[in-house]
Amino acid sequence: RMQSSPAMPPTWPLLFLLAVHGVCALVRPTALKTETLAGHLPRRHALLSRTAARPFSAAASAQVGRASVAMSSDAEPLNVDVAVIGGGPAGYTMAALLAEKHGHSVVLVDPDPEAAWPNNYGSWLEEWETVSKRMAYPELLSECVAKRWDVTDCFFGGSFGTEFEERTRLDRAYVQVNRAELKRVLKSKLAKASECTVVQASLRARCVAPNVFDANLAHDAGGSDLTLSSGQRVRAKLVVDATGFESKMVARESLAAAGLWKDSTPGYQIAYGFTCDTRGHDPYAAEAMTLFDYRTDHITDAEWQKDAVDRPTFMYAMPQGQNADGSWRIFFEETSLVGRGKRRLEFSELKRRAERRLEHLGIEVVPGSISEKEYCYIPMGGLLPDASQRVIAVGGAAATVHPSTGYQLCRMLTSSTDLAATVSAELARPNFSPDTASAAAYQTLWPRKSRLQRDFQVFGGEFLGMQPVDNLRGFFAAFFMQEMDVWGGFLAGWPGLPGNENHESWYKRLQFGLGIFVRFPPQVAFALMYYAVAFSLEFGPALLRSFASPLFGEDEEETAGVKETRLRRRQVYVDGDLDAKFEVKQMLGEFESSDAVFPKDTAVTEQSELASTVADKAKADDADELETQAPTKVGAS
């Protein structure tokens, strides 16, 4: 079914939604102009965070290769190009790229450098290969793959005439990332760097106003001063926040900047996972990774069944292999794709459903064999970071988690590669400015083209989070009927990852939407249309703008001169009206030849000379900065 060619999609759903947009415009014609600043997040798999920091002790410190672990000190501040805050994959990735690949001095602030990363990461093999090549880190393939499956299975039975036992097999390989090896590889990159310091500490700073913090972090014209929990002081040209979606340092953009009428708050992917030994594994094939098992035939109690229909969950299974005694080692995870409020699943309920599912399938868990329990908590969607702030967000803090699926690792690694190249290019400028560097960083992370694509993904996550189990089965069955590079591109959803070219332009998104729409069962198609209307009336025309961009005058190409625009916007409050000042200067110069008739006013003359000096300097600085800070494409130096 997946290889069949789609019929020519009808155009009436598009015409219907365009009519809805007209209604929206009549209902809220000025809403986008009246909203002001508000506050966004981070699939597979982000674990509930450990304690943010442990008390610093000399005994707990350790060498990271040749990269030093700094101790608490009252001495002079540690001067670096970049301070990276956060000890997860995003923090280590950015530190490694900036220090080892680009040769900058970096301090990595990690509460516990020796702690293991508990997150159980999975990825499509094609994406992992692309990331390895893009980063020029062959070790990601040779050393950081714990397990590979050549095929991927799904179960969507129980709705629309599909039998419970029916299996959807995807001819696409999947891998489990060896998280311990991933951290070791990134540590080895830090060890090779000539100027990289790892500090066992945290940064306790909370953003209380744009670029203003309650303590321990202060910006000035040349950089930032940080005081870490260990007492170590740091002076950095730039600060990178890799502490996760719920960062205290990152401000979120306004509703007006997001193009929303109402705040689209994050949803949450919640999952309970564990690795165990089992006797038997059917129907989860040993040669396949099971991505979705959305069946509910294991629940027979009427009230419980209603809850399972209204708040759906699926099983995610990674067979690890057979043990010597004939038992099987398998990682299971009962997952709620996305939800909030009453639709957010409780961990206890996920555990209960997982145990009942395995019991129903006849998969016996060997007593005492459960290990690596995982409580997965992933914020999805929400608002993007405020692009005017000096702190540069990365990973979850930059909202790079896929708003529809929760996939994150490959998106973070890919975006970090481009972000590090941009930051390096800015640091190399002779007239380096932290403001313009952070502006360039956010333009690299979230250019207009990517924002429009994300708007479509956010709608997808909101829709999926509202649907009962029947509609989710019907949705994903139709989703995987499309060509592999099309559905794979949506799941990746980031520039540079495989298949993203099928979604990064408005007409490709429209083609994708219509292509899946004609495959939906009527019940799912109606639910999608109904929710598209409800979403547009509640949040504004973001959905329509994402796949009908020309109707809104949207330009998906890179906007030239982003730095010049920002500089001029800021400079007007410094320079004022230069034309008026030049006119005064010219007129006063004319008076000098007729002092007998018009004696000089000393005060006016002094003020005009001061204005002239300031104006001349501002104009010269402006010209120099604009000349050397012409916009660059991602990764250009």
Secondary structure, 3 states (H helix, E strand, C coil): CCCCCCCCCCCHHHHHHHHHHHHHHHHCCCHHHHCCCCCCCCCCCCECCCCCCCCCCHHHCCCECCEEEECCCCCCCEEEEEEEECCCHHHHHHHHHHHHHCCCCEEEEECCCCCCCCCCCEEEHHHHHHHHHHHCCCHHHHCCEEEEECEEEEECCCCCCCCCCCCEEECCCEEEECHHHHHHHHHHHHHHCCCEEEEECCCCCCEEECCEECCCEEEECCEEEEECCCCCEEEEEEEEECCCCCCCCCCECCHHHHCCCCCCCCEEEEEEEEEEEEECCCCCCCCEEEEEECCCCCCCCHHHHHHHHHCCCEEEEEEEEECCCCCEEEEEEEEEEEECHHHCCCHHHHHHHHHHHHHHHCCEECCCCCEEEEEEEEEECCCCECCCCCCEECHHHHCCCCCCCCCCHHHHHHHHHHHHHHHHHHHCCCCCCHHHHHHHHHHHHCCHHHHHHHHHHHHHHHHHCCCCHHHHHHHHHHHCCCCHHHHHHHHHCCCCCCCHHHCCCHHHHHHHHHHHHCCCCHHHHHHHHHHHHHHHHHHCCHHHHHHCHHHHCCCCCCCCCHHHHHHHHHHHHHHCCHHHHHHHHHHHHHHHHHCCCCCCCHHHHHHHHHHHHHHHHHHHHHHHHHHHCCCCCCCCC
